[in-house]
Amino acid sequence: MKQPPKWKFAVMVWLAIYPTITIVSFLIGDYIKNFPLPLKTLLMTGILVPLMVFVLLPFLRNLLGNWLNK
């Protein structure tokens, strides 16, 4: 499969990650606000990375496939 231009892939990743970070921060931010920064980062990335790799990026790649490969 042909790889999309890097700028289009970056837009797709941004479309996935910005709202996801915002939602996850809203949902768990109050619970983890007093945790040390490394632990907060560990928890956030532990949620976000699998969600991006297995759910959001495949969904967006399918949704934006025509645009990505033009």
DSSP file (Angstrom, degrees, kcal/mol; ACC not computed):
  #  RESIDUE AA STRUCTURE BP1 BP2  ACC     N-H-->O    O-->H-N    N-H-->O    O-->H-N    TCO  KAPPA ALPHA  PHI   PSI    X-CA   Y-CA   Z-CA
    1    1 A M              0   0    0      0, 0.0     2,-0.1     0, 0.0     0, 0.0   0.000 360.0 360.0 360.0 136.5    0.0    0.0    0.0
    2    2 A K        -     0   0    0      1,-0.1     0, 0.0    67,-0.0     0, 0.0  -0.435 360.0-123.1 -68.7 136.9    1.3    3.4   -0.9
    3    3 A Q        -     0   0    0     -2,-0.1     3,-0.1     1,-0.1    -1,-0.1  -0.614  25.3-122.5 -79.8 138.3    2.2    5.6    2.0
    4    4 A P        -     0   0    0      0, 0.0    65,-0.1     0, 0.0    64,-0.1  -0.339  41.5 -79.9 -73.0 162.0    0.4    9.0    2.2
    5    5 A P     >  -     0   0    0      0, 0.0     4,-2.1     0, 0.0     3,-0.5  -0.308  42.8-118.1 -57.4 147.1    2.4   12.3    2.3
    6    6 A K  H  > S+     0   0    0      1,-0.2     4,-2.6     2,-0.2     5,-0.2   0.856 112.5  56.4 -59.8 -36.2    3.8   12.9    5.8
    7    7 A W  H  > S+     0   0    0      1,-0.2     4,-1.9     2,-0.2    -1,-0.2   0.875 108.0  47.9 -66.5 -35.1    1.8   16.2    6.1
    8    8 A K  H  > S+     0   0    0     -3,-0.5     4,-2.3     2,-0.2    -1,-0.2   0.892 111.7  49.6 -70.9 -39.1   -1.4   14.3    5.5
    9    9 A F  H  X S+     0   0    0     -4,-2.1     4,-2.6     2,-0.2    -2,-0.2   0.902 109.6  52.5 -64.3 -39.8   -0.5   11.6    8.0
   10   10 A A  H  X S+     0   0    0     -4,-2.6     4,-2.5     2,-0.2    -2,-0.2   0.899 108.6  49.9 -62.8 -40.7    0.4   14.3   10.5
   11   11 A V  H  X S+     0   0    0     -4,-1.9     4,-2.6     2,-0.2    -1,-0.2   0.922 110.7  50.1 -62.4 -44.0   -3.0   15.9   10.1
   12   12 A M  H  X S+     0   0    0     -4,-2.3     4,-1.3     2,-0.2    -2,-0.2   0.922 111.5  47.7 -61.8 -44.6   -4.7   12.5   10.6
   13   13 A V  H  X S+     0   0    0     -4,-2.6     4,-3.2     1,-0.2     3,-0.3   0.916 111.9  50.3 -63.3 -42.3   -2.8   11.9   13.8
   14   14 A W  H  X S+     0   0    0     -4,-2.5     4,-2.2     1,-0.2    -2,-0.2   0.909 106.7  55.0 -61.6 -42.4   -3.6   15.4   15.0
   15   15 A L  H  < S+     0   0    0     -4,-2.6    -1,-0.2     1,-0.2    -2,-0.2   0.804 116.5  38.8 -60.9 -28.7   -7.3   14.8   14.3
   16   16 A A  H  X S+     0   0    0     -4,-1.3     4,-1.1    -3,-0.3    -2,-0.2   0.888 119.9  41.5 -85.6 -44.2   -7.1   11.7   16.4
   17   17 A I  H  X S+     0   0    0     -4,-3.2     4,-2.9     2,-0.2     5,-0.3   0.871 104.9  59.1 -82.1 -36.7   -4.9   12.8   19.3
   18   18 A Y  H  X S+     0   0    0     -4,-2.2     4,-2.1    -5,-0.3     5,-0.2   0.962 112.6  37.3 -60.8 -54.1   -6.1   16.3   20.1
   19   19 A P  H  > S+     0   0    0      0, 0.0     4,-2.6     0, 0.0    -1,-0.2   0.860 116.9  54.2 -67.0 -30.6   -9.7   15.5   20.9
   20   20 A T  H  X S+     0   0    0     -4,-1.1     4,-2.8     2,-0.2     5,-0.3   0.932 109.5  45.7 -68.5 -44.8   -8.6   12.2   22.6
   21   21 A I  H  X S+     0   0    0     -4,-2.9     4,-2.6     2,-0.2     5,-0.2   0.913 113.9  51.0 -61.7 -41.6   -6.2   13.9   24.9
   22   22 A T  H  X S+     0   0    0     -4,-2.1     4,-2.1    -5,-0.3    -2,-0.2   0.931 113.7  43.4 -61.7 -46.6   -8.8   16.6   25.7
   23   23 A I  H  X S+     0   0    0     -4,-2.6     4,-2.6     2,-0.2    -2,-0.2   0.929 115.5  47.1 -67.0 -46.0  -11.5   14.0   26.5
   24   24 A V  H  X S+     0   0    0     -4,-2.8     4,-2.7     1,-0.2     5,-0.4   0.908 112.5  50.5 -64.1 -40.9   -9.2   11.7   28.5
   25   25 A S  H  X S+     0   0    0     -4,-2.6     4,-2.0    -5,-0.3     5,-0.2   0.909 112.0  48.0 -62.1 -41.3   -7.8   14.8   30.4
   26   26 A F  H  < S+     0   0    0     -4,-2.1     4,-0.4    -5,-0.2    -2,-0.2   0.911 115.2  45.2 -63.6 -42.7  -11.4   15.9   31.2
   27   27 A L  H  < S+     0   0    0     -4,-2.6    -2,-0.2     1,-0.2    -1,-0.2   0.880 132.3  15.1 -72.9 -39.1  -12.4   12.4   32.3
   28   28 A I  H  X S+     0   0    0     -4,-2.7     4,-1.7    -5,-0.2     3,-0.4   0.469  95.8  99.3-116.5  -2.4   -9.5   11.5   34.6
   29   29 A G  H  X S+     0   0    0     -4,-2.0     4,-0.8    -5,-0.4     3,-0.2   0.884  85.3  48.1 -55.1 -45.0   -7.7   14.9   35.1
   30   30 A D  H  4 S+     0   0    0     -4,-0.4     3,-0.3    -5,-0.2     4,-0.3   0.848 110.9  52.3 -65.9 -32.8   -9.2   15.5   38.5
   31   31 A Y  H  4 S+     0   0    0     -3,-0.4    -1,-0.2     1,-0.2    -2,-0.2   0.806 119.9  32.2 -72.5 -29.3   -8.4   12.0   39.7
   32   32 A I  H >< S+     0   0    0     -4,-1.7     3,-1.8    -3,-0.2    -1,-0.2   0.344  84.1 106.7-111.0   6.4   -4.7   12.2   38.7
   33   33 A K  T 3< S+     0   0    0     -4,-0.8    -1,-0.1     1,-0.3    -2,-0.1   0.791  85.0  44.6 -60.6 -28.7   -4.0   15.9   39.3
   34   34 A N  T 3  S+     0   0    0     -4,-0.3    -1,-0.3    -3,-0.2    -2,-0.1   0.411  89.9 108.0 -96.5   2.7   -1.9   15.3   42.4
   35   35 A F  S <  S-     0   0    0     -3,-1.8    -3,-0.0     1,-0.1     5,-0.0  -0.440  84.4 -92.7 -72.8 152.4    0.0   12.3   41.0
   36   36 A P    >>  -     0   0    0      0, 0.0     4,-2.3     0, 0.0     3,-0.7  -0.357  40.2-110.5 -60.3 147.7    3.7   12.9   40.2
   37   37 A L  H 3> S+     0   0    0      1,-0.2     4,-2.8     2,-0.2     5,-0.2   0.872 116.2  54.4 -51.7 -45.5    4.2   14.0   36.6
   38   38 A P  H 3> S+     0   0    0      0, 0.0     4,-2.1     0, 0.0    -1,-0.2   0.883 110.9  46.7 -60.2 -35.5    5.9   10.7   35.5
   39   39 A L  H <> S+     0   0    0     -3,-0.7     4,-2.5     2,-0.2    -2,-0.2   0.896 111.5  50.4 -71.8 -40.2    2.9    8.7   36.8
   40   40 A K  H  X S+     0   0    0     -4,-2.3     4,-2.7     2,-0.2     5,-0.2   0.930 113.0  47.0 -60.1 -44.9    0.4   11.0   35.1
   41   41 A T  H  X S+     0   0    0     -4,-2.8     4,-2.7    -5,-0.2     5,-0.3   0.904 110.7  52.0 -64.6 -41.4    2.3   10.7   31.9
   42   42 A L  H  X S+     0   0    0     -4,-2.1     4,-2.0    -5,-0.2    -2,-0.2   0.926 112.8  44.8 -60.0 -46.2    2.4    6.9   32.3
   43   43 A L  H  X S+     0   0    0     -4,-2.5     4,-1.3     2,-0.2    -2,-0.2   0.928 114.6  47.9 -65.2 -45.6   -1.3    6.7   32.8
   44   44 A M  H  X S+     0   0    0     -4,-2.7     4,-3.1     1,-0.2     3,-0.4   0.936 116.0  42.8 -63.0 -46.6   -2.2    9.0   30.0
   45   45 A T  H  X S+     0   0    0     -4,-2.7     4,-2.2     1,-0.2    -1,-0.2   0.838 108.1  60.6 -71.0 -30.4    0.1    7.3   27.5
   46   46 A G  H  < S+     0   0    0     -4,-2.0    -1,-0.2    -5,-0.3    -2,-0.2   0.803 115.5  34.8 -63.9 -28.3   -1.1    3.9   28.7
   47   47 A I  H  X S+     0   0    0     -4,-1.3     4,-1.4    -3,-0.4    -2,-0.2   0.879 121.5  45.6 -86.4 -47.8   -4.6    4.9   27.7
   48   48 A L  H  X S+     0   0    0     -4,-3.1     4,-2.6    -5,-0.2     5,-0.2   0.887 105.3  55.4 -71.4 -42.8   -3.8    7.0   24.6
   49   49 A V  H  X S+     0   0    0     -4,-2.2     4,-2.8     1,-0.2     5,-0.3   0.949 111.8  41.5 -62.5 -51.5   -1.3    4.9   22.7
   50   50 A P  H  > S+     0   0    0      0, 0.0     4,-2.6     0, 0.0     5,-0.4   0.906 114.8  53.0 -62.5 -37.6   -3.4    1.7   22.5
   51   51 A L  H  X>S+     0   0    0     -4,-1.4     5,-2.6     1,-0.2     4,-1.3   0.904 113.8  43.1 -61.3 -41.1   -6.5    3.7   21.7
   52   52 A M  I  <>S+     0   0    0     -4,-2.6     5,-2.5     3,-0.2    -1,-0.2   0.949 118.5  42.5 -68.2 -49.7   -4.6    5.4   18.9
   53   53 A V  I  <5S+     0   0    0     -4,-2.8    -2,-0.2    -5,-0.2    -1,-0.1   0.888 126.3  28.6 -68.7 -41.3   -2.9    2.4   17.4
   54   54 A F  I  <5S+     0   0    0     -4,-2.6    -1,-0.2    -5,-0.3    -3,-0.2   0.662 135.1  13.1 -98.8 -17.3   -5.8   -0.1   17.6
   55   55 A V  I  X5S+     0   0    0     -4,-1.3     4,-1.9    -5,-0.4    -3,-0.2   0.716 121.5  37.9-122.3 -64.3   -8.9    2.1   17.3
   56   56 A L  I  ><S+     0   0    0     -5,-2.6     4,-2.9     2,-0.2     5,-0.3   0.922 114.8  45.7 -71.1 -48.3   -8.6    5.7   16.2
   57   57 A L  H  ><S+     0   0    0     -5,-2.5     4,-2.7    -6,-0.2     5,-0.2   0.923 114.9  47.6 -66.0 -42.5   -5.8    5.6   13.5
   58   58 A P  H  > S+     0   0    0      0, 0.0     4,-2.1     0, 0.0    -1,-0.2   0.920 114.1  49.0 -61.0 -39.9   -7.3    2.6   11.7
   59   59 A F  H  X S+     0   0    0     -4,-1.9     4,-2.6     2,-0.2    -2,-0.2   0.947 114.9  43.1 -62.3 -48.2  -10.7    4.2   11.8
   60   60 A L  H  X S+     0   0    0     -4,-2.9     4,-3.3     2,-0.2    -1,-0.2   0.866 110.7  55.5 -68.0 -35.6   -9.4    7.5   10.4
   61   61 A R  H  < S+     0   0    0     -4,-2.7     4,-0.4    -5,-0.3    -1,-0.2   0.913 112.4  43.8 -62.0 -40.8   -7.2    5.8    7.8
   62   62 A N  H >< S+     0   0    0     -4,-2.1     3,-0.6    -5,-0.2     4,-0.3   0.921 117.4  45.2 -67.8 -44.2  -10.3    4.0    6.6
   63   63 A L  H 3< S+     0   0    0     -4,-2.6     3,-0.3     1,-0.2    -2,-0.2   0.886 124.2  32.8 -66.6 -40.4  -12.4    7.2    6.7
   64   64 A L  T 3X S+     0   0    0     -4,-3.3     4,-3.0     1,-0.2     5,-0.3   0.241  83.5 117.4-102.0  11.5   -9.8    9.4    5.1
   65   65 A G  H <> S+     0   0    0     -3,-0.6     4,-1.9    -4,-0.4    -1,-0.2   0.858  74.8  48.4 -51.1 -46.7   -8.3    6.8    2.8
   66   66 A N  H  4 S+     0   0    0     -4,-0.3     4,-0.2    -3,-0.3    -1,-0.2   0.927 116.1  43.7 -62.4 -44.1   -9.2    8.5   -0.5
   67   67 A W  H >4 S+     0   0    0     -3,-0.2     3,-1.2     1,-0.2    -2,-0.2   0.908 111.6  54.1 -67.2 -42.1   -7.8   11.9    0.7
   68   68 A L  H 3< S+     0   0    0     -4,-3.0    -1,-0.2     1,-0.2    -2,-0.2   0.860 111.6  44.3 -60.9 -36.3   -4.7   10.4    2.2
   69   69 A N  T 3<        0   0    0     -4,-1.9    -1,-0.2    -5,-0.3    -2,-0.2   0.293 360.0 360.0 -98.5  10.4   -3.7    8.6   -1.0
   70   70 A K    <         0   0    0     -3,-1.2    -1,-0.2    -4,-0.2    -2,-0.1   0.467 360.0 360.0 -80.2 360.0   -4.4   11.4   -3.5
